[in-house]
Amino acid sequence: MDGTDPQKPGDEAPPGTPGSGENLCRRCGGSGKIGAETCPDCSGTGKVTTGVGGG
Ligand SMILES: [Zn+2]
């Protein structure tokens, strides 16, 4: 089981969770960085896994 993304602090659901999907990280706006720092929420990927259908 390699090649899977580790869960990131900004993720709301574990990878592979039914009903979840990747979305742009709201903290960094998808850039993966906040200023010169790597975004802690998405670990620099610019994307986080969030549940779908929730508020
Ligand atoms: Zn981010």
mmCIF file of the protein (N, C-alpha, C, O) and its ligand, coordinates in Angstrom:
data_MODEL
# 
_entry.id   MODEL 
# 
loop_
_entity.id 
_entity.type 
_entity.pdbx_number_of_molecules 
1 polymer     1 
2 non-polymer 1 
# 
_entity_poly.entity_id                      1 
_entity_poly.type                           'polypeptide(L)' 
_entity_poly.nstd_linkage                   no 
_entity_poly.nstd_monomer                   no 
_entity_poly.pdbx_seq_one_letter_code       MDGTDPQKPGDEAPPGTPGSGENLCRRCGGSGKIGAETCPDCSGTGKVTTGVGGG 
_entity_poly.pdbx_seq_one_letter_code_can   MDGTDPQKPGDEAPPGTPGSGENLCRRCGGSGKIGAETCPDCSGTGKVTTGVGGG 
_entity_poly.pdbx_strand_id                 A 
# 
loop_
_entity_poly_seq.entity_id 
_entity_poly_seq.num 
_entity_poly_seq.mon_id 
_entity_poly_seq.hetero 
1 1  MET n 
1 2  ASP n 
1 3  GLY n 
1 4  THR n 
1 5  ASP n 
1 6  PRO n 
1 7  GLN n 
1 8  LYS n 
1 9  PRO n 
1 10 GLY n 
1 11 ASP n 
1 12 GLU n 
1 13 ALA n 
1 14 PRO n 
1 15 PRO n 
1 16 GLY n 
1 17 THR n 
1 18 PRO n 
1 19 GLY n 
1 20 SER n 
1 21 GLY n 
1 22 GLU n 
1 23 ASN n 
1 24 LEU n 
1 25 CYS n 
1 26 ARG n 
1 27 ARG n 
1 28 CYS n 
1 29 GLY n 
1 30 GLY n 
1 31 SER n 
1 32 GLY n 
1 33 LYS n 
1 34 ILE n 
1 35 GLY n 
1 36 ALA n 
1 37 GLU n 
1 38 THR n 
1 39 CYS n 
1 40 PRO n 
1 41 ASP n 
1 42 CYS n 
1 43 SER n 
1 44 GLY n 
1 45 THR n 
1 46 GLY n 
1 47 LYS n 
1 48 VAL n 
1 49 THR n 
1 50 THR n 
1 51 GLY n 
1 52 VAL n 
1 53 GLY n 
1 54 GLY n 
1 55 GLY n 
# 
loop_
_struct_asym.id 
_struct_asym.entity_id 
A 1 
B 2 
# 
loop_
_chem_comp.id 
_chem_comp.type 
_chem_comp.mon_nstd_flag 
ALA 'L-peptide linking' y 
ARG 'L-peptide linking' y 
ASN 'L-peptide linking' y 
ASP 'L-peptide linking' y 
CYS 'L-peptide linking' y 
GLN 'L-peptide linking' y 
GLU 'L-peptide linking' y 
GLY 'peptide linking'   y 
ILE 'L-peptide linking' y 
LEU 'L-peptide linking' y 
LYS 'L-peptide linking' y 
MET 'L-peptide linking' y 
PRO 'L-peptide linking' y 
SER 'L-peptide linking' y 
THR 'L-peptide linking' y 
VAL 'L-peptide linking' y 
ZN  non-polymer         . 
# 
_pdbx_entity_nonpoly.entity_id   2 
_pdbx_entity_nonpoly.name        ? 
_pdbx_entity_nonpoly.comp_id     ZN 
# 
_pdbx_nonpoly_scheme.asym_id         B 
_pdbx_nonpoly_scheme.entity_id       2 
_pdbx_nonpoly_scheme.mon_id          ZN 
_pdbx_nonpoly_scheme.ndb_seq_num     1 
_pdbx_nonpoly_scheme.pdb_seq_num     101 
_pdbx_nonpoly_scheme.auth_seq_num    101 
_pdbx_nonpoly_scheme.pdb_mon_id      ZN 
_pdbx_nonpoly_scheme.auth_mon_id     ZN 
_pdbx_nonpoly_scheme.pdb_strand_id   A 
_pdbx_nonpoly_scheme.pdb_ins_code    . 
# 
loop_
_atom_site.group_PDB 
_atom_site.id 
_atom_site.type_symbol 
_atom_site.label_atom_id 
_atom_site.label_alt_id 
_atom_site.label_comp_id 
_atom_site.label_asym_id 
_atom_site.label_entity_id 
_atom_site.label_seq_id 
_atom_site.pdbx_PDB_ins_code 
_atom_site.Cartn_x 
_atom_site.Cartn_y 
_atom_site.Cartn_z 
_atom_site.occupancy 
_atom_site.B_iso_or_equiv 
_atom_site.pdbx_formal_charge 
_atom_site.auth_seq_id 
_atom_site.auth_comp_id 
_atom_site.auth_asym_id 
_atom_site.auth_atom_id 
_atom_site.pdbx_PDB_model_num 
ATOM   1   N  N  . MET A 1 1  ? 0.847   -1.203 0.000  1.00 0.00 ? 1   MET A N  1 
ATOM   2   C  CA . MET A 1 1  ? 0.000   0.000  0.000  1.00 0.00 ? 1   MET A CA 1 
ATOM   3   C  C  . MET A 1 1  ? 0.875   1.244  0.000  1.00 0.00 ? 1   MET A C  1 
ATOM   4   O  O  . MET A 1 1  ? 0.906   1.987  0.981  1.00 0.00 ? 1   MET A O  1 
ATOM   5   N  N  . ASP A 1 2  ? 1.574   1.467  -1.082 1.00 0.00 ? 2   ASP A N  1 
ATOM   6   C  CA . ASP A 1 2  ? 2.305   2.711  -1.140 1.00 0.00 ? 2   ASP A CA 1 
ATOM   7   C  C  . ASP A 1 2  ? 1.740   3.580  -2.264 1.00 0.00 ? 2   ASP A C  1 
ATOM   8   O  O  . ASP A 1 2  ? 0.925   3.132  -3.070 1.00 0.00 ? 2   ASP A O  1 
ATOM   9   N  N  . GLY A 1 3  ? 2.187   4.812  -2.292 1.00 0.00 ? 3   GLY A N  1 
ATOM   10  C  CA . GLY A 1 3  ? 1.684   5.722  -3.310 1.00 0.00 ? 3   GLY A CA 1 
ATOM   11  C  C  . GLY A 1 3  ? 0.452   6.472  -2.859 1.00 0.00 ? 3   GLY A C  1 
ATOM   12  O  O  . GLY A 1 3  ? -0.071  7.308  -3.595 1.00 0.00 ? 3   GLY A O  1 
ATOM   13  N  N  . THR A 1 4  ? -0.013  6.189  -1.673 1.00 0.00 ? 4   THR A N  1 
ATOM   14  C  CA . THR A 1 4  ? -1.164  6.940  -1.165 1.00 0.00 ? 4   THR A CA 1 
ATOM   15  C  C  . THR A 1 4  ? -0.683  8.179  -0.430 1.00 0.00 ? 4   THR A C  1 
ATOM   16  O  O  . THR A 1 4  ? 0.366   8.176  0.214  1.00 0.00 ? 4   THR A O  1 
ATOM   17  N  N  . ASP A 1 5  ? -1.449  9.207  -0.538 1.00 0.00 ? 5   ASP A N  1 
ATOM   18  C  CA . ASP A 1 5  ? -1.074  10.426 0.143  1.00 0.00 ? 5   ASP A CA 1 
ATOM   19  C  C  . ASP A 1 5  ? -1.332  10.294 1.635  1.00 0.00 ? 5   ASP A C  1 
ATOM   20  O  O  . ASP A 1 5  ? -2.379  9.796  2.049  1.00 0.00 ? 5   ASP A O  1 
ATOM   21  N  N  . PRO A 1 6  ? -0.395  10.732 2.424  1.00 0.00 ? 6   PRO A N  1 
ATOM   22  C  CA . PRO A 1 6  ? -0.650  10.763 3.870  1.00 0.00 ? 6   PRO A CA 1 
ATOM   23  C  C  . PRO A 1 6  ? -1.682  11.821 4.195  1.00 0.00 ? 6   PRO A C  1 
ATOM   24  O  O  . PRO A 1 6  ? -1.824  12.820 3.489  1.00 0.00 ? 6   PRO A O  1 
ATOM   25  N  N  . GLN A 1 7  ? -2.387  11.582 5.261  1.00 0.00 ? 7   GLN A N  1 
ATOM   26  C  CA . GLN A 1 7  ? -3.405  12.562 5.621  1.00 0.00 ? 7   GLN A CA 1 
ATOM   27  C  C  . GLN A 1 7  ? -2.747  13.859 6.065  1.00 0.00 ? 7   GLN A C  1 
ATOM   28  O  O  . GLN A 1 7  ? -1.728  13.860 6.755  1.00 0.00 ? 7   GLN A O  1 
ATOM   29  N  N  . LYS A 1 8  ? -3.349  14.943 5.657  1.00 0.00 ? 8   LYS A N  1 
ATOM   30  C  CA . LYS A 1 8  ? -2.793  16.242 5.962  1.00 0.00 ? 8   LYS A CA 1 
ATOM   31  C  C  . LYS A 1 8  ? -3.637  16.926 7.028  1.00 0.00 ? 8   LYS A C  1 
ATOM   32  O  O  . LYS A 1 8  ? -4.813  16.608 7.205  1.00 0.00 ? 8   LYS A O  1 
ATOM   33  N  N  . PRO A 1 9  ? -3.019  17.873 7.738  1.00 0.00 ? 9   PRO A N  1 
ATOM   34  C  CA . PRO A 1 9  ? -3.755  18.547 8.823  1.00 0.00 ? 9   PRO A CA 1 
ATOM   35  C  C  . PRO A 1 9  ? -5.056  19.188 8.361  1.00 0.00 ? 9   PRO A C  1 
ATOM   36  O  O  . PRO A 1 9  ? -6.014  19.276 9.130  1.00 0.00 ? 9   PRO A O  1 
ATOM   37  N  N  . GLY A 1 10 ? -5.096  19.636 7.112  1.00 0.00 ? 10  GLY A N  1 
ATOM   38  C  CA . GLY A 1 10 ? -6.283  20.312 6.619  1.00 0.00 ? 10  GLY A CA 1 
ATOM   39  C  C  . GLY A 1 10 ? -7.343  19.364 6.108  1.00 0.00 ? 10  GLY A C  1 
ATOM   40  O  O  . GLY A 1 10 ? -8.444  19.784 5.753  1.00 0.00 ? 10  GLY A O  1 
ATOM   41  N  N  . ASP A 1 11 ? -7.009  18.066 6.070  1.00 0.00 ? 11  ASP A N  1 
ATOM   42  C  CA . ASP A 1 11 ? -7.986  17.113 5.572  1.00 0.00 ? 11  ASP A CA 1 
ATOM   43  C  C  . ASP A 1 11 ? -9.130  16.953 6.550  1.00 0.00 ? 11  ASP A C  1 
ATOM   44  O  O  . ASP A 1 11 ? -8.932  16.909 7.764  1.00 0.00 ? 11  ASP A O  1 
ATOM   45  N  N  . GLU A 1 12 ? -10.326 16.866 6.003  1.00 0.00 ? 12  GLU A N  1 
ATOM   46  C  CA . GLU A 1 12 ? -11.487 16.646 6.853  1.00 0.00 ? 12  GLU A CA 1 
ATOM   47  C  C  . GLU A 1 12 ? -11.906 15.190 6.818  1.00 0.00 ? 12  GLU A C  1 
ATOM   48  O  O  . GLU A 1 12 ? -12.700 14.748 7.649  1.00 0.00 ? 12  GLU A O  1 
ATOM   49  N  N  . ALA A 1 13 ? -11.379 14.445 5.866  1.00 0.00 ? 13  ALA A N  1 
ATOM   50  C  CA . ALA A 1 13 ? -11.713 13.034 5.759  1.00 0.00 ? 13  ALA A CA 1 
ATOM   51  C  C  . ALA A 1 13 ? -10.474 12.277 5.299  1.00 0.00 ? 13  ALA A C  1 
ATOM   52  O  O  . ALA A 1 13 ? -9.677  12.812 4.528  1.00 0.00 ? 13  ALA A O  1 
ATOM   53  N  N  . PRO A 1 14 ? -10.300 11.047 5.757  1.00 0.00 ? 14  PRO A N  1 
ATOM   54  C  CA . PRO A 1 14 ? -9.157  10.261 5.315  1.00 0.00 ? 14  PRO A CA 1 
ATOM   55  C  C  . PRO A 1 14 ? -9.255  9.973  3.823  1.00 0.00 ? 14  PRO A C  1 
ATOM   56  O  O  . PRO A 1 14 ? -10.352 9.860  3.276  1.00 0.00 ? 14  PRO A O  1 
ATOM   57  N  N  . PRO A 1 15 ? -8.091  9.854  3.161  1.00 0.00 ? 15  PRO A N  1 
ATOM   58  C  CA . PRO A 1 15 ? -8.104  9.543  1.734  1.00 0.00 ? 15  PRO A CA 1 
ATOM   59  C  C  . PRO A 1 15 ? -8.861  8.254  1.461  1.00 0.00 ? 15  PRO A C  1 
ATOM   60  O  O  . PRO A 1 15 ? -8.685  7.262  2.170  1.00 0.00 ? 15  PRO A O  1 
ATOM   61  N  N  . GLY A 1 16 ? -9.688  8.268  0.451  1.00 0.00 ? 16  GLY A N  1 
ATOM   62  C  CA . GLY A 1 16 ? -10.423 7.063  0.087  1.00 0.00 ? 16  GLY A CA 1 
ATOM   63  C  C  . GLY A 1 16 ? -11.766 6.941  0.762  1.00 0.00 ? 16  GLY A C  1 
ATOM   64  O  O  . GLY A 1 16 ? -12.500 5.981  0.527  1.00 0.00 ? 16  GLY A O  1 
ATOM   65  N  N  . THR A 1 17 ? -12.094 7.909  1.602  1.00 0.00 ? 17  THR A N  1 
ATOM   66  C  CA . THR A 1 17 ? -13.381 7.864  2.269  1.00 0.00 ? 17  THR A CA 1 
ATOM   67  C  C  . THR A 1 17 ? -14.509 8.120  1.260  1.00 0.00 ? 17  THR A C  1 
ATOM   68  O  O  . THR A 1 17 ? -14.484 9.114  0.533  1.00 0.00 ? 17  THR A O  1 
ATOM   69  N  N  . PRO A 1 18 ? -15.483 7.230  1.222  1.00 0.00 ? 18  PRO A N  1 
ATOM   70  C  CA . PRO A 1 18 ? -16.623 7.464  0.317  1.00 0.00 ? 18  PRO A CA 1 
ATOM   71  C  C  . PRO A 1 18 ? -17.302 8.785  0.625  1.00 0.00 ? 18  PRO A C  1 
ATOM   72  O  O  . PRO A 1 18 ? -17.547 9.119  1.785  1.00 0.00 ? 18  PRO A O  1 
ATOM   73  N  N  . GLY A 1 19 ? -17.599 9.517  -0.408 1.00 0.00 ? 19  GLY A N  1 
ATOM   74  C  CA . GLY A 1 19 ? -18.278 10.787 -0.211 1.00 0.00 ? 19  GLY A CA 1 
ATOM   75  C  C  . GLY A 1 19 ? -17.326 11.932 0.033  1.00 0.00 ? 19  GLY A C  1 
ATOM   76  O  O  . GLY A 1 19 ? -17.750 13.065 0.264  1.00 0.00 ? 19  GLY A O  1 
ATOM   77  N  N  . SER A 1 20 ? -16.028 11.639 -0.018 1.00 0.00 ? 20  SER A N  1 
ATOM   78  C  CA . SER A 1 20 ? -15.066 12.716 0.156  1.00 0.00 ? 20  SER A CA 1 
ATOM   79  C  C  . SER A 1 20 ? -14.349 12.991 -1.158 1.00 0.00 ? 20  SER A C  1 
ATOM   80  O  O  . SER A 1 20 ? -14.363 12.165 -2.071 1.00 0.00 ? 20  SER A O  1 
ATOM   81  N  N  . GLY A 1 21 ? -13.741 14.125 -1.241 1.00 0.00 ? 21  GLY A N  1 
ATOM   82  C  CA . GLY A 1 21 ? -13.048 14.467 -2.472 1.00 0.00 ? 21  GLY A CA 1 
ATOM   83  C  C  . GLY A 1 21 ? -11.997 15.528 -2.224 1.00 0.00 ? 21  GLY A C  1 
ATOM   84  O  O  . GLY A 1 21 ? -11.980 16.189 -1.185 1.00 0.00 ? 21  GLY A O  1 
ATOM   85  N  N  . GLU A 1 22 ? -11.135 15.670 -3.190 1.00 0.00 ? 22  GLU A N  1 
ATOM   86  C  CA . GLU A 1 22 ? -10.092 16.660 -3.061 1.00 0.00 ? 22  GLU A CA 1 
ATOM   87  C  C  . GLU A 1 22 ? -10.621 18.042 -3.439 1.00 0.00 ? 22  GLU A C  1 
ATOM   88  O  O  . GLU A 1 22 ? -11.324 18.204 -4.436 1.00 0.00 ? 22  GLU A O  1 
ATOM   89  N  N  . ASN A 1 23 ? -10.279 19.005 -2.644 1.00 0.00 ? 23  ASN A N  1 
ATOM   90  C  CA . ASN A 1 23 ? -10.666 20.371 -2.928 1.00 0.00 ? 23  ASN A CA 1 
ATOM   91  C  C  . ASN A 1 23 ? -9.478  21.292 -2.736 1.00 0.00 ? 23  ASN A C  1 
ATOM   92  O  O  . ASN A 1 23 ? -8.505  20.946 -2.066 1.00 0.00 ? 23  ASN A O  1 
ATOM   93  N  N  . LEU A 1 24 ? -9.570  22.443 -3.320 1.00 0.00 ? 24  LEU A N  1 
ATOM   94  C  CA . LEU A 1 24 ? -8.529  23.429 -3.112 1.00 0.00 ? 24  LEU A CA 1 
ATOM   95  C  C  . LEU A 1 24 ? -8.450  23.787 -1.633 1.00 0.00 ? 24  LEU A C  1 
ATOM   96  O  O  . LEU A 1 24 ? -9.463  23.955 -0.954 1.00 0.00 ? 24  LEU A O  1 
ATOM   97  N  N  . CYS A 1 25 ? -7.240  23.894 -1.172 1.00 0.00 ? 25  CYS A N  1 
ATOM   98  C  CA . CYS A 1 25 ? -7.031  24.278 0.212  1.00 0.00 ? 25  CYS A CA 1 
ATOM   99  C  C  . CYS A 1 25 ? -7.491  25.718 0.398  1.00 0.00 ? 25  CYS A C  1 
ATOM   100 O  O  . CYS A 1 25 ? -7.053  26.627 -0.308 1.00 0.00 ? 25  CYS A O  1 
ATOM   101 N  N  . ARG A 1 26 ? -8.364  25.897 1.341  1.00 0.00 ? 26  ARG A N  1 
ATOM   102 C  CA . ARG A 1 26 ? -8.917  27.240 1.533  1.00 0.00 ? 26  ARG A CA 1 
ATOM   103 C  C  . ARG A 1 26 ? -7.927  28.149 2.245  1.00 0.00 ? 26  ARG A C  1 
ATOM   104 O  O  . ARG A 1 26 ? -7.993  29.375 2.147  1.00 0.00 ? 26  ARG A O  1 
ATOM   105 N  N  . ARG A 1 27 ? -7.024  27.525 2.952  1.00 0.00 ? 27  ARG A N  1 
ATOM   106 C  CA . ARG A 1 27 ? -6.079  28.337 3.730  1.00 0.00 ? 27  ARG A CA 1 
ATOM   107 C  C  . ARG A 1 27 ? -5.087  29.062 2.817  1.00 0.00 ? 27  ARG A C  1 
ATOM   108 O  O  . ARG A 1 27 ? -4.777  30.237 3.019  1.00 0.00 ? 27  ARG A O  1 
ATOM   109 N  N  . CYS A 1 28 ? -4.605  28.342 1.820  1.00 0.00 ? 28  CYS A N  1 
ATOM   110 C  CA . CYS A 1 28 ? -3.605  28.942 0.933  1.00 0.00 ? 28  CYS A CA 1 
ATOM   111 C  C  . CYS A 1 28 ? -4.184  29.223 -0.443 1.00 0.00 ? 28  CYS A C  1 
ATOM   112 O  O  . CYS A 1 28 ? -3.497  29.765 -1.309 1.00 0.00 ? 28  CYS A O  1 
ATOM   113 N  N  . GLY A 1 29 ? -5.434  28.863 -0.648 1.00 0.00 ? 29  GLY A N  1 
ATOM   114 C  CA . GLY A 1 29 ? -6.070  29.123 -1.933 1.00 0.00 ? 29  GLY A CA 1 
ATOM   115 C  C  . GLY A 1 29 ? -5.569  28.230 -3.041 1.00 0.00 ? 29  GLY A C  1 
ATOM   116 O  O  . GLY A 1 29 ? -5.744  28.537 -4.220 1.00 0.00 ? 29  GLY A O  1 
ATOM   117 N  N  . GLY A 1 30 ? -4.942  27.117 -2.667 1.00 0.00 ? 30  GLY A N  1 
ATOM   118 C  CA . GLY A 1 30 ? -4.488  26.166 -3.676 1.00 0.00 ? 30  GLY A CA 1 
ATOM   119 C  C  . GLY A 1 30 ? -3.055  26.382 -4.123 1.00 0.00 ? 30  GLY A C  1 
ATOM   120 O  O  . GLY A 1 30 ? -2.548  25.661 -4.983 1.00 0.00 ? 30  GLY A O  1 
ATOM   121 N  N  . SER A 1 31 ? -2.406  27.372 -3.539 1.00 0.00 ? 31  SER A N  1 
ATOM   122 C  CA . SER A 1 31 ? -1.022  27.655 -3.944 1.00 0.00 ? 31  SER A CA 1 
ATOM   123 C  C  . SER A 1 31 ? -0.044  26.741 -3.221 1.00 0.00 ? 31  SER A C  1 
ATOM   124 O  O  . SER A 1 31 ? 1.080   26.530 -3.675 1.00 0.00 ? 31  SER A O  1 
ATOM   125 N  N  . GLY A 1 32 ? -0.485  26.203 -2.094 1.00 0.00 ? 32  GLY A N  1 
ATOM   126 C  CA . GLY A 1 32 ? 0.398   25.325 -1.324 1.00 0.00 ? 32  GLY A CA 1 
ATOM   127 C  C  . GLY A 1 32 ? 1.358   26.096 -0.436 1.00 0.00 ? 32  GLY A C  1 
ATOM   128 O  O  . GLY A 1 32 ? 2.142   25.506 0.306  1.00 0.00 ? 32  GLY A O  1 
ATOM   129 N  N  . LYS A 1 33 ? 1.292   27.387 -0.515 1.00 0.00 ? 33  LYS A N  1 
ATOM   130 C  CA . LYS A 1 33 ? 2.197   28.194 0.288  1.00 0.00 ? 33  LYS A CA 1 
ATOM   131 C  C  . LYS A 1 33 ? 1.469   29.397 0.866  1.00 0.00 ? 33  LYS A C  1 
ATOM   132 O  O  . LYS A 1 33 ? 0.533   29.935 0.274  1.00 0.00 ? 33  LYS A O  1 
ATOM   133 N  N  . ILE A 1 34 ? 1.925   29.789 2.021  1.00 0.00 ? 34  ILE A N  1 
ATOM   134 C  CA . ILE A 1 34 ? 1.431   31.024 2.614  1.00 0.00 ? 34  ILE A CA 1 
ATOM   135 C  C  . ILE A 1 34 ? 2.631   31.940 2.757  1.00 0.00 ? 34  ILE A C  1 
ATOM   136 O  O  . ILE A 1 34 ? 3.456   31.756 3.652  1.00 0.00 ? 34  ILE A O  1 
ATOM   137 N  N  . GLY A 1 35 ? 2.727   32.908 1.894  1.00 0.00 ? 35  GLY A N  1 
ATOM   138 C  CA . GLY A 1 35 ? 3.925   33.719 1.823  1.00 0.00 ? 35  GLY A CA 1 
ATOM   139 C  C  . GLY A 1 35 ? 5.091   32.848 1.402  1.00 0.00 ? 35  GLY A C  1 
ATOM   140 O  O  . GLY A 1 35 ? 5.059   32.234 0.336  1.00 0.00 ? 35  GLY A O  1 
ATOM   141 N  N  . ALA A 1 36 ? 6.113   32.790 2.225  1.00 0.00 ? 36  ALA A N  1 
ATOM   142 C  CA . ALA A 1 36 ? 7.288   31.979 1.911  1.00 0.00 ? 36  ALA A CA 1 
ATOM   143 C  C  . ALA A 1 36 ? 7.244   30.646 2.632  1.00 0.00 ? 36  ALA A C  1 
ATOM   144 O  O  . ALA A 1 36 ? 8.168   29.841 2.518  1.00 0.00 ? 36  ALA A O  1 
ATOM   145 N  N  . GLU A 1 37 ? 6.161   30.407 3.382  1.00 0.00 ? 37  GLU A N  1 
ATOM   146 C  CA . GLU A 1 37 ? 6.073   29.201 4.175  1.00 0.00 ? 37  GLU A CA 1 
ATOM   147 C  C  . GLU A 1 37 ? 5.193   28.173 3.477  1.00 0.00 ? 37  GLU A C  1 
ATOM   148 O  O  . GLU A 1 37 ? 4.256   28.528 2.761  1.00 0.00 ? 37  GLU A O  1 
ATOM   149 N  N  . THR A 1 38 ? 5.497   26.909 3.688  1.00 0.00 ? 38  THR A N  1 
ATOM   150 C  CA . THR A 1 38 ? 4.642   25.851 3.189  1.00 0.00 ? 38  THR A CA 1 
ATOM   151 C  C  . THR A 1 38 ? 3.354   25.824 3.992  1.00 0.00 ? 38  THR A C  1 
ATOM   152 O  O  . THR A 1 38 ? 3.376   25.883 5.221  1.00 0.00 ? 38  THR A O  1 
ATOM   153 N  N  . CYS A 1 39 ? 2.240   25.737 3.296  1.00 0.00 ? 39  CYS A N  1 
ATOM   154 C  CA . CYS A 1 39 ? 0.952   25.728 3.970  1.00 0.00 ? 39  CYS A CA 1 
ATOM   155 C  C  . CYS A 1 39 ? 0.837   24.492 4.861  1.00 0.00 ? 39  CYS A C  1 
ATOM   156 O  O  . CYS A 1 39 ? 1.003   23.368 4.389  1.00 0.00 ? 39  CYS A O  1 
ATOM   157 N  N  . PRO A 1 40 ? 0.553   24.696 6.145  1.00 0.00 ? 40  PRO A N  1 
ATOM   158 C  CA . PRO A 1 40 ? 0.476   23.566 7.066  1.00 0.00 ? 40  PRO A CA 1 
ATOM   159 C  C  . PRO A 1 40 ? -0.775  22.718 6.868  1.00 0.00 ? 40  PRO A C  1 
ATOM   160 O  O  . PRO A 1 40 ? -0.797  21.544 7.237  1.00 0.00 ? 40  PRO A O  1 
ATOM   161 N  N  . ASP A 1 41 ? -1.797  23.297 6.297  1.00 0.00 ? 41  ASP A N  1 
ATOM   162 C  CA . ASP A 1 41 ? -3.052  22.564 6.153  1.00 0.00 ? 41  ASP A CA 1 
ATOM   163 C  C  . ASP A 1 41 ? -2.970  21.499 5.071  1.00 0.00 ? 41  ASP A C  1 
ATOM   164 O  O  . ASP A 1 41 ? -3.471  20.387 5.239  1.00 0.00 ? 41  ASP A O  1 
ATOM   165 N  N  . CYS A 1 42 ? -2.338  21.847 3.967  1.00 0.00 ? 42  CYS A N  1 
ATOM   166 C  CA . CYS A 1 42 ? -2.301  20.927 2.835  1.00 0.00 ? 42  CYS A CA 1 
ATOM   167 C  C  . CYS A 1 42 ? -0.896  20.381 2.616  1.00 0.00 ? 42  CYS A C  1 
ATOM   168 O  O  . CYS A 1 42 ? -0.652  19.648 1.658  1.00 0.00 ? 42  CYS A O  1 
ATOM   169 N  N  . SER A 1 43 ? 0.018   20.735 3.496  1.00 0.00 ? 43  SER A N  1 
ATOM   170 C  CA . SER A 1 43 ? 1.402   20.274 3.396  1.00 0.00 ? 43  SER A CA 1 
ATOM   171 C  C  . SER A 1 43 ? 2.028   20.677 2.065  1.00 0.00 ? 43  SER A C  1 
ATOM   172 O  O  . SER A 1 43 ? 2.907   19.987 1.549  1.00 0.00 ? 43  SER A O  1 
ATOM   173 N  N  . GLY A 1 44 ? 1.582   21.769 1.529  1.00 0.00 ? 44  GLY A N  1 
ATOM   174 C  CA . GLY A 1 44 ? 2.187   22.283 0.307  1.00 0.00 ? 44  GLY A CA 1 
ATOM   175 C  C  . GLY A 1 44 ? 1.600   21.721 -0.965 1.00 0.00 ? 44  GLY A C  1 
ATOM   176 O  O  . GLY A 1 44 ? 2.070   22.041 -2.057 1.00 0.00 ? 44  GLY A O  1 
ATOM   177 N  N  . THR A 1 45 ? 0.576   20.884 -0.845 1.00 0.00 ? 45  THR A N  1 
ATOM   178 C  CA . THR A 1 45 ? -0.018  20.291 -2.048 1.00 0.00 ? 45  THR A CA 1 
ATOM   179 C  C  . THR A 1 45 ? -1.056  21.230 -2.667 1.00 0.00 ? 45  THR A C  1 
ATOM   180 O  O  . THR A 1 45 ? -1.360  21.130 -3.856 1.00 0.00 ? 45  THR A O  1 
ATOM   181 N  N  . GLY A 1 46 ? -1.589  22.127 -1.868 1.00 0.00 ? 46  GLY A N  1 
ATOM   182 C  CA . GLY A 1 46 ? -2.615  23.022 -2.372 1.00 0.00 ? 46  GLY A CA 1 
ATOM   183 C  C  . GLY A 1 46 ? -3.993  22.395 -2.366 1.00 0.00 ? 46  GLY A C  1 
ATOM   184 O  O  . GLY A 1 46 ? -4.976  23.021 -2.762 1.00 0.00 ? 46  GLY A O  1 
ATOM   185 N  N  . LYS A 1 47 ? -4.058  21.150 -1.913 1.00 0.00 ? 47  LYS A N  1 
ATOM   186 C  CA . LYS A 1 47 ? -5.349  20.458 -1.919 1.00 0.00 ? 47  LYS A CA 1 
ATOM   187 C  C  . LYS A 1 47 ? -5.566  19.755 -0.596 1.00 0.00 ? 47  LYS A C  1 
ATOM   188 O  O  . LYS A 1 47 ? -4.620  19.281 0.033  1.00 0.00 ? 47  LYS A O  1 
ATOM   189 N  N  . VAL A 1 48 ? -6.802  19.693 -0.183 1.00 0.00 ? 48  VAL A N  1 
ATOM   190 C  CA . VAL A 1 48 ? -7.163  18.957 1.009  1.00 0.00 ? 48  VAL A CA 1 
ATOM   191 C  C  . VAL A 1 48 ? -8.348  18.059 0.704  1.00 0.00 ? 48  VAL A C  1 
ATOM   192 O  O  . VAL A 1 48 ? -9.130  18.339 -0.205 1.00 0.00 ? 48  VAL A O  1 
ATOM   193 N  N  . THR A 1 49 ? -8.478  17.003 1.446  1.00 0.00 ? 49  THR A N  1 
ATOM   194 C  CA . THR A 1 49 ? -9.605  16.099 1.258  1.00 0.00 ? 49  THR A CA 1 
ATOM   195 C  C  . THR A 1 49 ? -10.734 16.479 2.183  1.00 0.00 ? 49  THR A C  1 
ATOM   196 O  O  . THR A 1 49 ? -10.575 16.475 3.404  1.00 0.00 ? 49  THR A O  1 
ATOM   197 N  N  . THR A 1 50 ? -11.866 16.806 1.613  1.00 0.00 ? 50  THR A N  1 
ATOM   198 C  CA . THR A 1 50 ? -12.990 17.223 2.432  1.00 0.00 ? 50  THR A CA 1 
ATOM   199 C  C  . THR A 1 50 ? -14.217 16.370 2.094  1.00 0.00 ? 50  THR A C  1 
ATOM   200 O  O  . THR A 1 50 ? -14.332 15.811 1.004  1.00 0.00 ? 50  THR A O  1 
ATOM   201 N  N  . GLY A 1 51 ? -15.102 16.296 3.043  1.00 0.00 ? 51  GLY A N  1 
ATOM   202 C  CA . GLY A 1 51 ? -16.337 15.572 2.814  1.00 0.00 ? 51  GLY A CA 1 
ATOM   203 C  C  . GLY A 1 51 ? -17.209 16.299 1.823  1.00 0.00 ? 51  GLY A C  1 
ATOM   204 O  O  . GLY A 1 51 ? -17.207 17.529 1.760  1.00 0.00 ? 51  GLY A O  1 
ATOM   205 N  N  . VAL A 1 52 ? -17.948 15.543 1.056  1.00 0.00 ? 52  VAL A N  1 
ATOM   206 C  CA . VAL A 1 52 ? -18.830 16.132 0.062  1.00 0.00 ? 52  VAL A CA 1 
ATOM   207 C  C  . VAL A 1 52 ? -20.273 16.083 0.573  1.00 0.00 ? 52  VAL A C  1 
ATOM   208 O  O  . VAL A 1 52 ? -20.711 15.080 1.136  1.00 0.00 ? 52  VAL A O  1 
ATOM   209 N  N  . GLY A 1 53 ? -20.979 17.154 0.371  1.00 0.00 ? 53  GLY A N  1 
ATOM   210 C  CA . GLY A 1 53 ? -22.384 17.178 0.758  1.00 0.00 ? 53  GLY A CA 1 
ATOM   211 C  C  . GLY A 1 53 ? -22.595 17.811 2.119  1.00 0.00 ? 53  GLY A C  1 
ATOM   212 O  O  . GLY A 1 53 ? -23.727 18.080 2.521  1.00 0.00 ? 53  GLY A O  1 
ATOM   213 N  N  . GLY A 1 54 ? -21.505 18.045 2.822  1.00 0.00 ? 54  GLY A N  1 
ATOM   214 C  CA . GLY A 1 54 ? -21.630 18.704 4.117  1.00 0.00 ? 54  GLY A CA 1 
ATOM   215 C  C  . GLY A 1 54 ? -21.606 20.202 3.956  1.00 0.00 ? 54  GLY A C  1 
ATOM   216 O  O  . GLY A 1 54 ? -21.410 20.718 2.856  1.00 0.00 ? 54  GLY A O  1 
ATOM   217 N  N  . GLY A 1 55 ? -21.807 20.901 5.057  1.00 0.00 ? 55  GLY A N  1 
ATOM   218 C  CA . GLY A 1 55 ? -21.822 22.338 4.984  1.00 0.00 ? 55  GLY A CA 1 
ATOM   219 C  C  . GLY A 1 55 ? -20.432 22.869 4.759  1.00 0.00 ? 55  GLY A C  1 
ATOM   220 O  O  . GLY A 1 55 ? -20.242 24.081 4.668  1.00 0.00 ? 55  GLY A O  1 
HETATM 221 ZN ZN . ZN  B 2 .  ? -2.908  24.957 1.797  1.00 0.00 2 101 ZN  A ZN 1 
# 
